[in-house]
Each structure stands twice: as structure tokens, then as C-alpha cells.
Amino acid sequence: MPRVLLTVVLPLLLPTALYLLWVTTLRPAQRNGAPLWRVLPWVWLAAAGVVLLAIVLFVVTVHFGMPQEGVYVPPRWENGHIVPGHMERKPGQ
């Protein structure tokens, strides 16, 4: 769950949260008689969130982890116990 929050939810909501923080600290609560939430650039904030999400997902999937060499042996039931999945070296390595 924390991984989903950090890699999906946070990048989607971060541009909107930062913009709302900036607006509330530097601008008055209303502008031209309209409530503040109606004046927000929702399309730009959503687009910024999607772009940030794409960047985060690209970085997480491409740059983390190490390539495993060998043959993957899936989990199996053996002698009344579950043997976890693991990597075994290829013959000759």
C-alpha cells in the first residue's frame, strides 16, 4: 500500500496540492467574485499530475532493481512444506 501511495497517488495529487498551497498563501480567497475552486486550472493540474506519474513510473520500473541471471524456479509444495520461488544459476555459470 505505501508503494502505491508513493508511486501513483502522490505524483497525481502533488501538482494540485502545491498549486493550492501557493494560491492560498499568495492570493486572496476570492477572485472577481467567483469562488477560488472555480478559477483553478483543473486541466493543467491534471495534465501535470499525469506527466509526473508517467515520469515516476518510468524511473521506478527502469532504474530500480538488478537483473537476475539464471532460471526462475517457481514456489512448489515439497514434503509437506512450501519451497519459495528462487533463482538458480544456469549450468556452466
DRENPA-3360 file (N, C-alpha, C; in nm, 2 decimals, always signed):
BEGIN
1 = MPRVLLTV = +0.08/-0.12/+0.00/+0.00/+0.00/+0.00/+0.09/+0.13/+0.00 ~ +0.19/+0.13/+0.08/+0.27/+0.26/+0.08/+0.34/+0.28/-0.06 ~ +0.37/+0.17/-0.13/+0.44/+0.18/-0.26/+0.34/+0.24/-0.36 ~ +0.21/+0.20/-0.35/+0.11/+0.26/-0.44/+0.09/+0.41/-0.41 ~ +0.09/+0.44/-0.28/+0.07/+0.58/-0.24/+0.19/+0.67/-0.29 ~ +0.31/+0.62/-0.28/+0.43/+0.69/-0.33/+0.44/+0.70/-0.48 ~ +0.41/+0.59/-0.55/+0.43/+0.59/-0.69/+0.31/+0.63/-0.78 ~ +0.19/+0.63/-0.72/+0.07/+0.66/-0.80/+0.00/+0.78/-0.75;
9 = VLPLLLPT = -0.04/+0.77/-0.62/-0.13/+0.88/-0.57/-0.05/+1.01/-0.55 ~ +0.06/+1.00/-0.49/+0.14/+1.12/-0.46/+0.17/+1.20/-0.59 ~ +0.23/+1.14/-0.70/+0.25/+1.21/-0.82/+0.13/+1.27/-0.88 ~ +0.01/+1.20/-0.87/-0.11/+1.26/-0.93/-0.16/+1.38/-0.85 ~ -0.15/+1.38/-0.72/-0.20/+1.49/-0.64/-0.10/+1.60/-0.61 ~ +0.03/+1.57/-0.62/+0.13/+1.67/-0.58/+0.11/+1.81/-0.66 ~ +0.10/+1.81/-0.79/+0.08/+1.94/-0.85/-0.04/+2.02/-0.80 ~ -0.15/+1.96/-0.78/-0.27/+2.03/-0.73/-0.24/+2.07/-0.59;
17 = ALYLLWVT = -0.18/+1.99/-0.50/-0.16/+2.03/-0.37/-0.06/+2.15/-0.36 ~ +0.04/+2.15/-0.44/+0.14/+2.26/-0.44/+0.07/+2.39/-0.49 ~ -0.01/+2.38/-0.60/-0.08/+2.49/-0.65/-0.18/+2.55/-0.55 ~ -0.25/+2.46/-0.48/-0.35/+2.51/-0.38/-0.27/+2.58/-0.27 ~ -0.16/+2.53/-0.23/-0.08/+2.59/-0.12/-0.03/+2.72/-0.17 ~ +0.02/+2.73/-0.29/+0.06/+2.86/-0.34/-0.05/+2.96/-0.35 ~ -0.16/+2.92/-0.40/-0.28/+3.01/-0.41/-0.33/+3.06/-0.28 ~ -0.34/+2.97/-0.18/-0.39/+3.01/-0.05/-0.29/+3.10/+0.02;
25 = TLRPAQRN = -0.17/+3.09/+0.00/-0.07/+3.18/+0.07/-0.05/+3.31/+0.00 ~ -0.06/+3.32/-0.13/-0.02/+3.44/-0.20/-0.14/+3.52/-0.26 ~ -0.26/+3.46/-0.27/-0.37/+3.52/-0.33/-0.49/+3.53/-0.23 ~ -0.58/+3.62/-0.25/-0.70/+3.63/-0.16/-0.79/+3.51/-0.19 ~ -0.89/+3.49/-0.10/-0.97/+3.37/-0.10/-1.07/+3.38/-0.22 ~ -1.10/+3.49/-0.27/-1.19/+3.50/-0.39/-1.13/+3.59/-0.49 ~ -1.16/+3.57/-0.62/-1.11/+3.65/-0.73/-1.22/+3.68/-0.82 ~ -1.25/+3.81/-0.84/-1.36/+3.86/-0.93/-1.49/+3.81/-0.88;
33 = GAPLWRVL = -1.51/+3.79/-0.75/-1.64/+3.75/-0.70/-1.67/+3.60/-0.71 ~ -1.59/+3.52/-0.78/-1.61/+3.38/-0.80/-1.53/+3.30/-0.69 ~ -1.58/+3.19/-0.65/-1.51/+3.11/-0.55/-1.38/+3.06/-0.61 ~ -1.28/+3.04/-0.53/-1.14/+3.01/-0.57/-1.14/+2.88/-0.65 ~ -1.22/+2.78/-0.61/-1.21/+2.65/-0.67/-1.26/+2.65/-0.82 ~ -1.34/+2.74/-0.85/-1.39/+2.75/-0.99/-1.29/+2.81/-1.08 ~ -1.20/+2.89/-1.03/-1.10/+2.96/-1.11/-0.97/+2.87/-1.14 ~ -0.96/+2.76/-1.07/-0.84/+2.68/-1.08/-0.83/+2.62/-1.22;
41 = PWVWLAAA = -0.71/+2.61/-1.27/-0.68/+2.55/-1.40/-0.68/+2.39/-1.39 ~ -0.79/+2.33/-1.37/-0.81/+2.19/-1.35/-0.74/+2.10/-1.46 ~ -0.75/+2.14/-1.58/-0.69/+2.06/-1.69/-0.54/+2.06/-1.68 ~ -0.48/+2.18/-1.66/-0.34/+2.19/-1.65/-0.29/+2.11/-1.52 ~ -0.36/+2.12/-1.41/-0.32/+2.04/-1.30/-0.33/+1.89/-1.32 ~ -0.43/+1.85/-1.38/-0.45/+1.71/-1.41/-0.34/+1.66/-1.51 ~ -0.31/+1.74/-1.61/-0.20/+1.71/-1.70/-0.07/+1.70/-1.64 ~ -0.04/+1.79/-1.55/+0.09/+1.79/-1.47/+0.10/+1.67/-1.39;
49 = GVVLLAIV = -0.01/+1.63/-1.32/-0.01/+1.51/-1.24/+0.01/+1.38/-1.32 ~ -0.05/+1.38/-1.44/-0.03/+1.26/-1.53/+0.11/+1.25/-1.58 ~ +0.17/+1.37/-1.61/+0.31/+1.37/-1.66/+0.40/+1.33/-1.55 ~ +0.38/+1.38/-1.43/+0.46/+1.34/-1.31/+0.45/+1.20/-1.28 ~ +0.33/+1.14/-1.29/+0.31/+1.00/-1.27/+0.38/+0.92/-1.37 ~ +0.38/+0.96/-1.50/+0.45/+0.88/-1.60/+0.60/+0.88/-1.58 ~ +0.65/+0.99/-1.53/+0.80/+1.00/-1.50/+0.83/+0.91/-1.39 ~ +0.75/+0.92/-1.28/+0.78/+0.83/-1.16/+0.77/+0.68/-1.20;
57 = LFVVTVHF = +0.67/+0.64/-1.27/+0.66/+0.50/-1.31/+0.77/+0.46/-1.40 ~ +0.81/+0.54/-1.49/+0.93/+0.51/-1.58/+1.05/+0.49/-1.49 ~ +1.08/+0.58/-1.40/+1.20/+0.57/-1.32/+1.20/+0.45/-1.23 ~ +1.08/+0.42/-1.17/+1.07/+0.31/-1.08/+1.09/+0.18/-1.16 ~ +1.03/+0.16/-1.28/+1.04/+0.04/-1.35/+1.17/+0.02/-1.42 ~ +1.23/+0.12/-1.46/+1.35/+0.11/-1.54/+1.48/+0.11/-1.46 ~ +1.49/+0.20/-1.36/+1.61/+0.22/-1.29/+1.63/+0.15/-1.16 ~ +1.53/+0.08/-1.11/+1.54/+0.01/-0.98/+1.55/-0.14/-1.00;
65 = GMPQEGVY = +1.62/-0.20/-0.92/+1.63/-0.35/-0.93/+1.76/-0.39/-1.01 ~ +1.80/-0.51/-0.99/+1.91/-0.56/-1.06/+1.87/-0.68/-1.15 ~ +1.92/-0.69/-1.27/+1.88/-0.80/-1.35/+1.93/-0.93/-1.29 ~ +1.84/-1.03/-1.28/+1.88/-1.16/-1.23/+1.91/-1.25/-1.34 ~ +2.03/-1.32/-1.33/+2.06/-1.41/-1.43/+2.05/-1.55/-1.38 ~ +1.99/-1.64/-1.46/+1.97/-1.77/-1.42/+1.83/-1.82/-1.46 ~ +1.78/-1.92/-1.39/+1.65/-1.98/-1.42/+1.56/-1.96/-1.30 ~ +1.44/-1.91/-1.32/+1.35/-1.89/-1.21/+1.28/-2.02/-1.18;
73 = VPPRWENG = +1.28/-2.06/-1.06/+1.21/-2.18/-1.01/+1.09/-2.14/-0.93 ~ +0.97/-2.16/-0.97/+0.86/-2.11/-0.90/+0.84/-2.19/-0.77 ~ +0.75/-2.13/-0.68/+0.73/-2.20/-0.55/+0.66/-2.33/-0.58 ~ +0.69/-2.42/-0.49/+0.63/-2.56/-0.50/+0.61/-2.62/-0.37 ~ +0.52/-2.72/-0.37/+0.49/-2.80/-0.25/+0.59/-2.92/-0.24 ~ +0.66/-2.93/-0.14/+0.76/-3.04/-0.13/+0.77/-3.10/+0.01 ~ +0.74/-3.22/+0.03/+0.74/-3.29/+0.16/+0.66/-3.22/+0.27 ~ +0.54/-3.17/+0.23/+0.46/-3.10/+0.33/+0.49/-2.96/+0.36;
81 = HIVPGHME = +0.58/-2.90/+0.29/+0.62/-2.76/+0.30/+0.62/-2.69/+0.17 ~ +0.60/-2.56/+0.18/+0.61/-2.48/+0.06/+0.76/-2.43/+0.04 ~ +0.82/-2.46/-0.07/+0.95/-2.41/-0.10/+0.94/-2.29/-0.18 ~ +0.98/-2.17/-0.13/+0.96/-2.04/-0.20/+1.03/-2.04/-0.34 ~ +0.98/-1.96/-0.42/+1.04/-1.94/-0.55/+1.18/-1.88/-0.54 ~ +1.27/-1.91/-0.63/+1.41/-1.86/-0.62/+1.47/-1.87/-0.76 ~ +1.59/-1.81/-0.77/+1.67/-1.81/-0.89/+1.78/-1.91/-0.88 ~ +1.80/-2.00/-0.98/+1.91/-2.09/-0.98/+2.00/-2.06/-1.09;
89 = RKPGQ = +2.13/-2.07/-1.07/+2.23/-2.04/-1.17/+2.21/-2.14/-1.29 ~ +2.23/-2.09/-1.41/+2.23/-2.17/-1.52/+2.35/-2.27/-1.52 ~ +2.34/-2.38/-1.57/+2.45/-2.47/-1.58/+2.57/-2.41/-1.65 ~ +2.69/-2.41/-1.60/+2.80/-2.36/-1.67/+2.83/-2.22/-1.63 ~ +2.76/-2.16/-1.53/+2.79/-2.03/-1.48/+2.88/-2.03/-1.36;
% end
